[in-house]
């Protein structure tokens, strides 16, 4: 899988009583005494949006603390659509958590000043244990500085509700493969009183979950590398076609009418899991994957497919957009570095991987994870075939400026406030304002 991701005061003398009081406070609040060994306990704080589910993180933290009794983990879990607003002040003040999460690709690269590069010892562990970790490295190249540890294989698929397809007179065993077929399916589904495609345009989701699936119809892998380097302008006809393709998704009436005002997670995803929408474009691992939808709708009712192609003959039209999942890095201001890197080592290890598979149904990057432990699911079986033909995930190659402009622009286009030409101009301005691409 490795080839898939390469592109790349001085203290004053305060007196005995104050010193004793200070030491007492430190012992009480920071270095709690371990219950059995008598060794001091270090508390590390982790900022995360809790990828997967709460059960998984509770179990993996408990297992880590049992294996490392001198380290206590305090999780600060923030809803995904509020994460950047919470993380931003920590980065600006250079204080806060010892470990933070970001998505692989330019999102973590844009924030590299907030993280410590992985030391050689951690790089060796990543290289030994993980199929790939290049999405945590500058330029997607492990030879460059890397700023954290990923633990899951991530990427985009479209899920469908077999029961709703059957209700609309469609064949659940043969979901639409082209956008022309998808349009016809949407017409039949809407006639039953249901939404065809559950969609939310707030936040980063359009860049990560939707944009790559339209882009695969017009861009080659070389084009995608140029997107990473900032060498493919948004005024290029190929990029304009991608924006037009996204605009068509909302202008065709396929989606829920409140798409511009809601986020994909949790709002639009909930529309699908509640049985009110026939399709939803989400991801293979994490809280909105096949396992979560299967639990809500019944495994027998959930299918997984590639997004329908616009240009079926395009080189990448039938490929999977794959990338490592969330990346956890040690913050540059952490005073608990050894303990924090110990937690990163855990993320790259076998127990964490097994729990990811068991509790989330996620696809782990750990080399020797027991694939037999994966639950039996028709949708998972489809996904395992889909991911066999991966291409670059162009969504994670966008700068934060481009990501924001893409989401905001699509909302405005869907509401009829701007044209695609005006959206194109705003995307080009965002590119030109991107420090990471200059």
N, C-alpha and C positions, 0 to 999 in steps of 0.2 A: 504493500500500500504506500510505501515511502515515496515512490515516484509520483504519486497522485498529487502531492501537495507542494512539490518543489517549484518555484517561480523565481519566493522567499520573502561655673563661676567658681571659676575656681571657688570652692566652698569656703565660707568664712568660718572662723572659730566661734561657734555658737554657744559653747558651754555644755557641760555634761548633761544637764536635765533636758535640754532641747534635743540633743543628739539621741538620748535614750528614748524620748517621746517619738522622735522621727523613726528610729529603728522599730519601735513597737508598732507604729502605724504601718510601716512597710511590711512587717511580718503578718499583720492582720489583714491587709488589703491586697498584697501582691504575692507574697511568697508563702502561701498557706503550707503548713506542714503535712507531708504525706502521711496517710493513716497507718502504713505498715513499716515502710523503710526509714521513716524519719527524715527523708530527703525533702528539700523545698520543692513546692509545686509551682510551676510556671503556667500562668494563664495566657493563652493566645486568643486573640479576637479575629474572627473570620467574617468578612462581609460577602454576602452571597444572595442570589435570588432563589436559592434552593432548587437547582435543577433536579428534575426527577420528581421527588415528592418528600414530604416531611418524614415519613417512615424511614426512607432510605438514609437520610442525613442523621436521624436519631440513632439508627443502628450502626452506621459507620463511625460516628463520633464515639459511641459507647464502646465499640470494639477497639478503636484507636486508644482511648483512655485506659482500657484494660491492659492493652499491650504496652502502653507508655504511662505508667502510674504517676510519673512526676510532671505530666503535662495535662492541663485541663483546657478544653476547647469551648469557647463562648461564641455561639453563632449569632450574627445579626442578619436576619433574613428579611429582604425587602422585595415587594412585588416587582416583577420584571419591568413593568411599564413605569416604575418610579425609581428604578435603580440608579440611573445616571444623575438624577437630581440629588440623591443621597450621597453618591460617591464623589461628585464634583467638589463639594466643600472640603471633604477629607483631603483630596489632592491639592486643592488651593492652599489649605492651611498646613499641609505636610504633616498631618497628625491623624490618629485614628486607628483603624484595624491593623493587625499584623499581616493579614492575608486578605487579598481582594480577588474577586472574579471579574473577568471580562471575556467577551467572545474572542475566539481565535481570529487571526488576521490583523488588518489595520486597526481595529478597535483597540487591541492591546498595544500595538506598535505606537499608536498615537499617544498612549499614556505611559510609555516606557520610562519616563522620568519619575514615575510614581513607584517603580518596581526595581528590585535588585536583579541583576542578571543571574542566571543560574550558575552556581559554582561548578567546577569540574566534576566534583563528586556527584552532584545531582544530574549533570549531563550524562555521566556514565550510567546512572540508574535509568534515566529516560531512554537512553539508547538500548540498554539491555532489556528493559521490561516492555516498552511500548512499540507498537507497530509503526507509529508516526507521532511526531511532536513538532514538526516544522511549522505548523500554524501558530506556534508560540514564539517563533524566531523571526528576526528582521529579514525581510525579503523572502520569507518562506524557505530559508536555507539554514539548516542546523549548524553550519559552519560559522554563522553569524551569531551575535548575542541572542539568547533566548530568555524570556521573562516569566516563565511559569510552566506549569504542568497541566496538560489536558488529560482526560481519562476516558473520553467517550468518542466514538465515531458518530458524526452528525451529518445531516444532509436533508434534502427536501423530497417529499413525495406528496401526492394528492390522495387523501383517503376518501372512500365513498361508502355510503350506506346502502347495502344491497336491498334491504327491505323497501326503501324509498324508490330505488330504481325499478324494482319489480312492480310497485304500486303505480308507477308511471308508464308501465307497459314496456320497460326496457329490459334488456338481458343482463342480469348482474354478473354473469360470467364473461361478458364482453363489454366492459366499460368503454367510453369513447376514447379513441386514440388520436384524433385530430381535433382542432378547434372547430371545424365545420360540424363534425359529429357532436362535439360538446355543445355547440349552440342549439342543435336539434334536440339533444337530451334535456337541456335547460328549459326549452319551450314545453316539453312534455311534463317535466317536473313541476314547473310553475302552474300548469293546468290542474295539478292536484292540490294546490294551495300551499305548497312548500317552497322554500328558498332553494335555488340551485347551488350556488357557491357561497359558503360562509366566508366573509372577508372583513377585516378591520384594518384601517389605514393609519391609525395613530402609532407613534413610536417607530422603532427600528424594523419592525417585522416586514414591511414592504420590501426593504432592501435585502434582507436576508432570506425571506421565504418566497417572494413572488418575482422580483426582478431577475434572479438567476434563471428562472424557468422560462421566461420570455426571451432573455438574452441568448440562451442556447440555440435559438433558431437563427440567429444572425451573426454571432461572434464565433471565431475560431479560438483555439487555445492561445495562439499568438496574440490575437486581439485582446484576450483577457489579461495576458501579461502586460500588454501596453496600457490597459486600464489601471493595473497596479502601479505602473511607472508614471502614470499621468500623461502618457503619450498618445492616447486616443481621445480626441476632443468629443464632447457631447454633441457638437454640431456635425460630426461625421454622420453620413446617411445611415450607417448601421446602428448607431446609438439612437438616432431619431426614430428608427423603426422599432427599437425596443420600447421607447416611451410611448409610441403610438399603440403598440401591442398591449401595454399596461392600461392605457386609456380605454381601449376597446373592451377590456374585461368589465369595466364599470359602466361604460356607455351602452353596452348591449343589454343591460337589464338583468344580467345573470346573478347579481349579488343582492344581499340585503340592503335596503334603502338607507340604513344608518351606518353603512361601512365607513364613510368619512369621519364619523364622530366617535367611533369605538376602536379599541385595540384588538388585535387578533387574539392575544392572550390577556385576560381570560374570556373576554366577551364573545368574540366571533367563534372561538373554539367551543364555547358552551352552547352556541346555537347548533353546532353540528352534534355534539355529544348528547344533546337533549332530543335529537331526532327531528329537528326542524329544518335542517339543510341536508342536501344529498351529497355535497362534496365539501372538502376543506383542505387547503394546501398548508401543511404544517411540516413536521420533522420526524425523523425515525427514532430519535432518542429524546428523553426528557418528559415533561408533564403532559404533553399533547401528542403522544405517540400511539402506536397501535394498541399497547396494553391498556392505556387510560381509556381510549375509545371503546375497546372491547369490553372493559368493565362496565361501561355505561350503556352500550347498545347490544352487547352480546358478541362474543368473538365471531360467531357464525354470520353476523350482519356487517362486519367491517372488512373492506377490501382496501388494497393499496396499489397505486399505479403511478407511473410517471405523469407529469402534466401533459395534456394533449399537445401535440406539436402543431405549430403554425406553418412551418416549412418542413414537411416530413423528410425531404431529401437533404436537409442541412447536416453537415458532418457530425454535429453534436446534438442534434434534435432528440435523439433517443438515448441520451446519456444521463447519468446520475450526477447531480451537483453535490460532491462530497467534501467534507472538511472535518477537522477535529472539533470537538465541542468546546464548552467553556474552559478557560485557562485560569488556574489559580496561581498567583504570584505573591512573593513576600514583598511587603512594602519597603520603600527606601528608608522610611523613618522608624521601622520596627526596632524595638529594643530587645526583642525575644527571637533573634534570628535563628539560633540553633534549633529551638523548639519548633519554629515555623517551618524550617526546611524539613524537619522530621515529619511534619504533617504532610508536606508535599510528597515526601518519599512514600508515605502511606497511600496517597492518592494514586500513585503509580504502581501499587502493589496488588497481590493476589486477593486478599480478603476484601478490599474495597471493590475490586473488579467483580468478584462473585456476588457481593451485595447489590451492585449496580444491575447485574443481570437478573438476580432473584427478585429484588424489590421494585425495580423500574421496568425491567424488560428492555433495558438499553443495550446497545452494542458496544462492548468495551474495546479499548485500544490495547489492553493488556495481552501480550503475545500468547500466553498459555491458558487463557480463560477456558473453562469447560463449556463449550458450546452446547453440549447435551443438556446443560442446566437451563437453557432457554425454554420458556413455556411453549407448548404447542399452540399455534395460532395460524390460521390461513393467511392473515395479513402479513405476519412475520415471514412466512414462507415466501410470499411475493416480494417482500423487501430484500430478503437475502439474495434473490435473483436479480433484483434491480440494481443493487450496489456493486454487482460484479463488473459493471461497465461504467466506471466513474470518469468524470472530467473535473476541471477546476471549478471551484465555487466562487463565481465572480462577485457575489454579494459581499463577501468578506474582504474584497479588494478595494472597496470604496472607502474613502476617508470619512471621518465623522461629519464634515461639512457636506459632502455629497449625500450621505445617508439621511441627514436632516432635510436637505433640499428635495430628495426624492419623495420622502413621505409627505412633506408639506405640499409639494407640487401636485402629487397625485390626488390629495384631498381637494385641492383647489380646482383641478381639472374635473374631478367627479362632480363637484358642485357647480360647474359651469362658470367659475370665477376667472379662470385663465385658459388660454389655448395651449395646445401641445408646443407650439412655437415659443410661447412665453415660458413654458416649463423647461424647454431646452435651454433657453438663455439663462435661466436661474441655475440650472445644473452646471452649465459652463462656468458661470461666475463662482459657484461653489468649488469647482475643480481648481480654478485659478487662485482661490483663497485657501487651498489646502496646504499647510506647511509640510505635510508628509509626502507631497508629490512635487515639491519644488527643489 
